[in-house]
Amino acid sequence: MVMRSKPLTAWLTLVVALLWALPLAAQVRSTQRRAVAHGDEGKAAAAGPRGVAVKGEDGYAAASRRGAVATGDEGYVAVGRHGAVAQTEDAYGRVGPRGAVVAGEEGYAAAGRRGVVVGGHYESYEAWRAVAGAATVIAVGTMLARPPAAATTVVVGGTSYWHSGGTYYTRVISNGATAYQVVAPPAGIVIATLPAGCSSVRVANVAYSQCGTTYYQRVATGYQVVVLN
């Protein structure tokens, strides 16, 4: 946001009021272009063609045509042409032309042109991909609010997993909500088709398909994850 002439006039009015509120013992200097007042305990106020500033016991505030800032014991807030930011002892918030972020004791939330992230949890695989970049491999432990749209459900040992593009997810409860967490490929799990980018290898004269760091062996119903020692 931009502080235009009307807000600036309001700030000038406030400074004038503060100047009058300073003790009679305050030192006041003024010219045609500016006014400055100094009071007890570090109190001061100044007004000029480029903006105004006020300083008190607990903090200060300043405003100009390009923005405004205020700071005190509990934190600060600033507003300018490119956005706004506020910070306290317990939280932080920022809004700009490309998105917004809020962080506090309970976690954080961020929203931008490419997706949404909430607390360490991504809203979707697409949101994670937009933030992480095309060449990045989603790490074990990453959590999504829902599995990728193309994921298929596979079961091994009575446990359900979701598989998509060589990545496996399991359903967990995080902060009271259901999430889907990336896990290492479960040994013994069978998928119908291999993910892209696999290559054929032979280990101890046995043929396998290597997909990244995961090895699959061809079985009657598809491809089974194996662990090579």
C-alpha positions as CSV (number, residue, x, y, z in Angstrom):
1,M,0.0,0.0,0.0
2,V,1.2,3.6,-0.6
3,M,0.7,6.4,1.8
4,R,-0.7,9.2,-0.4
5,S,-1.3,12.8,0.4
6,K,-4.4,12.4,2.5
7,P,-2.9,9.8,4.9
8,L,0.2,12.0,5.1
9,T,-1.8,15.0,6.0
10,A,-3.4,13.0,8.8
11,W,0.0,12.0,10.1
12,L,1.1,15.7,10.0
13,T,-2.0,16.6,12.0
14,L,-1.1,13.9,14.5
15,V,2.5,15.1,14.8
16,V,1.2,18.7,15.3
17,A,-1.0,17.4,18.1
18,L,1.9,15.5,19.7
19,L,4.1,18.6,19.4
20,W,1.5,20.5,21.4
21,A,1.2,17.6,23.9
22,L,4.9,17.8,24.7
23,P,5.9,19.5,28.0
24,L,6.6,23.2,28.0
25,A,10.2,22.3,28.7
26,A,10.5,20.7,25.4
27,Q,12.8,22.2,22.8
28,V,11.0,23.2,19.6
29,R,12.6,24.3,16.4
30,S,10.7,25.1,13.2
31,T,11.4,26.5,9.8
32,Q,9.2,26.9,6.7
33,R,10.0,23.4,5.7
34,R,10.1,21.4,8.9
35,A,9.4,21.3,12.6
36,V,11.3,19.4,15.3
37,A,10.4,19.0,19.0
38,H,12.4,17.2,21.7
39,G,10.9,16.4,25.1
40,D,11.7,14.6,28.3
41,E,12.7,10.9,28.4
42,G,13.7,10.8,24.7
43,K,10.4,11.9,23.3
44,A,10.6,13.6,20.0
45,A,8.5,14.5,16.9
46,A,9.5,15.8,13.5
47,A,7.5,16.8,10.4
48,G,8.8,17.8,7.0
49,P,8.1,17.8,3.3
50,R,9.0,14.1,3.0
51,G,7.1,12.7,6.0
52,V,6.7,12.6,9.8
53,A,8.3,10.8,12.7
54,V,7.3,10.4,16.3
55,K,9.4,8.8,19.1
56,G,8.2,7.9,22.5
57,E,9.2,5.9,25.5
58,D,7.8,2.6,24.0
59,G,8.7,3.0,20.4
60,Y,8.4,5.1,17.3
61,A,6.3,5.7,14.2
62,A,7.2,7.2,10.8
63,A,5.2,7.8,7.7
64,S,6.0,9.2,4.2
65,R,4.6,9.0,0.7
66,R,6.3,5.6,0.3
67,G,4.9,3.9,3.4
68,A,4.7,3.8,7.1
69,V,6.4,2.0,10.0
70,A,5.7,1.7,13.7
71,T,7.7,-0.2,16.3
72,G,7.2,-0.8,20.0
73,D,7.9,-3.2,22.8
74,E,5.8,-6.0,21.3
75,G,7.1,-5.8,17.7
76,Y,6.7,-3.7,14.6
77,V,4.6,-3.2,11.6
78,A,5.5,-1.7,8.2
79,V,3.5,-0.8,5.1
80,G,5.0,0.2,1.8
81,R,4.5,0.1,-2.0
82,H,5.5,-3.6,-2.2
83,G,3.4,-4.9,0.7
84,A,3.1,-5.0,4.4
85,V,4.9,-6.8,7.2
86,A,4.2,-7.2,10.9
87,Q,6.2,-9.0,13.6
88,T,5.7,-9.6,17.3
89,E,7.3,-11.8,19.9
90,D,5.0,-14.7,19.0
91,A,4.2,-14.3,15.3
92,Y,5.2,-12.9,12.0
93,G,3.1,-11.9,8.9
94,R,3.9,-10.5,5.5
95,V,1.8,-9.7,2.5
96,G,3.3,-8.8,-0.9
97,P,2.4,-8.8,-4.6
98,R,3.5,-12.4,-4.9
99,G,1.8,-13.9,-1.9
100,A,1.4,-14.0,1.9
101,V,3.0,-15.8,4.8
102,V,2.0,-16.0,8.5
103,A,4.1,-17.8,11.1
104,G,3.5,-18.3,14.8
105,E,4.1,-20.7,17.6
106,E,1.7,-23.3,16.1
107,G,3.3,-23.4,12.7
108,Y,3.1,-21.4,9.5
109,A,1.0,-20.8,6.4
110,A,2.0,-19.5,3.1
111,A,0.1,-18.7,-0.1
112,G,1.5,-17.6,-3.4
113,R,0.9,-17.9,-7.1
114,R,2.2,-21.4,-7.2
115,G,0.5,-23.1,-4.3
116,V,-0.3,-23.2,-0.7
117,V,1.7,-24.6,2.2
118,V,0.3,-25.1,5.7
119,G,2.4,-25.7,8.8
120,G,4.9,-28.4,7.2
121,H,1.9,-29.9,5.3
122,Y,1.4,-29.2,1.7
123,E,-2.2,-28.9,0.5
124,S,-1.5,-31.1,-2.5
125,Y,1.3,-32.7,-4.5
126,E,0.9,-30.0,-7.1
127,A,1.5,-27.3,-4.4
128,W,4.6,-29.1,-3.2
129,R,5.9,-29.5,-6.8
130,A,5.4,-25.8,-7.5
131,V,7.4,-24.9,-4.4
132,A,10.1,-27.6,-4.7
133,G,10.9,-27.4,-8.4
134,A,10.6,-29.9,-11.2
135,A,13.8,-31.8,-10.6
136,T,13.3,-32.3,-6.9
137,V,12.4,-35.7,-5.4
138,I,9.8,-35.5,-2.7
139,A,11.5,-36.5,0.5
140,V,10.5,-39.2,3.0
141,G,8.5,-37.6,5.8
142,T,6.8,-35.0,3.6
143,M,3.1,-34.8,4.2
144,L,0.2,-33.9,1.9
145,A,-3.3,-33.0,2.9
146,R,-4.4,-35.5,0.2
147,P,-2.6,-38.0,-2.0
148,P,-1.8,-37.2,-5.6
149,A,-4.8,-37.4,-7.9
150,A,-3.1,-40.1,-10.0
151,A,-2.2,-42.3,-6.9
152,T,-3.3,-45.9,-6.8
153,T,-4.0,-47.9,-3.6
154,V,-1.9,-51.0,-2.9
155,V,-1.9,-53.2,0.1
156,V,0.9,-55.2,1.7
157,G,0.8,-56.9,5.1
158,G,-2.6,-55.6,5.8
159,T,-1.5,-51.9,5.4
160,S,-2.8,-49.7,2.6
161,Y,-0.4,-47.4,0.7
162,W,-0.8,-44.9,-2.1
163,H,1.6,-45.1,-5.0
164,S,2.3,-42.5,-7.6
165,G,5.4,-42.0,-9.8
166,G,7.6,-44.3,-7.7
167,T,6.6,-42.5,-4.4
168,Y,4.7,-44.2,-1.6
169,Y,2.4,-42.6,0.9
170,T,0.7,-43.9,4.0
171,R,-2.2,-42.4,5.9
172,V,-1.4,-40.8,9.2
173,I,-3.0,-38.5,11.8
174,S,-1.2,-35.2,12.2
175,N,-2.4,-32.5,14.6
176,G,-5.8,-34.2,14.7
177,A,-6.2,-34.2,10.9
178,T,-5.6,-36.9,8.3
179,A,-2.5,-36.5,6.2
180,Y,-0.6,-38.7,3.7
181,Q,3.1,-39.1,4.5
182,V,5.8,-40.1,2.1
183,V,7.5,-43.4,3.3
184,A,10.3,-45.5,1.9
185,P,9.1,-48.1,-0.6
186,P,7.6,-51.0,1.4
187,A,9.5,-54.2,0.8
188,G,7.2,-56.8,-0.8
189,I,4.7,-54.4,-2.2
190,V,3.6,-55.1,-5.8
191,I,2.7,-52.5,-8.4
192,A,1.2,-53.1,-11.8
193,T,3.5,-50.9,-13.9
194,L,7.0,-49.4,-13.3
195,P,7.4,-45.7,-12.8
196,A,9.2,-43.7,-15.6
197,G,13.0,-43.6,-15.8
198,C,13.8,-47.1,-14.7
199,S,16.7,-49.2,-16.0
200,S,17.4,-52.9,-16.2
201,V,20.2,-54.2,-14.0
202,R,21.6,-57.6,-13.0
203,V,22.7,-58.3,-9.4
204,A,24.1,-61.7,-8.6
205,N,22.9,-62.8,-12.0
206,V,19.3,-61.9,-11.2
207,A,17.5,-59.3,-13.3
208,Y,16.0,-56.2,-11.6
209,S,14.5,-52.9,-12.6
210,Q,16.2,-50.0,-10.8
211,C,14.0,-46.9,-10.4
212,G,16.1,-44.3,-8.6
213,T,17.2,-46.0,-5.4
214,T,14.4,-48.6,-5.5
215,Y,14.7,-52.1,-7.0
216,Y,11.8,-54.1,-8.5
217,Q,11.6,-57.7,-9.5
218,R,9.2,-59.0,-12.1
219,V,6.5,-61.2,-10.6
220,A,3.3,-62.8,-12.0
221,T,1.1,-59.8,-10.9
222,G,3.5,-57.0,-11.6
223,Y,6.7,-55.6,-10.1
224,Q,7.6,-56.2,-6.5
225,V,9.8,-54.0,-4.3
226,V,12.9,-55.8,-3.1
227,V,15.7,-54.8,-0.8
228,L,19.2,-55.8,-2.0
229,N,21.8,-56.3,0.7
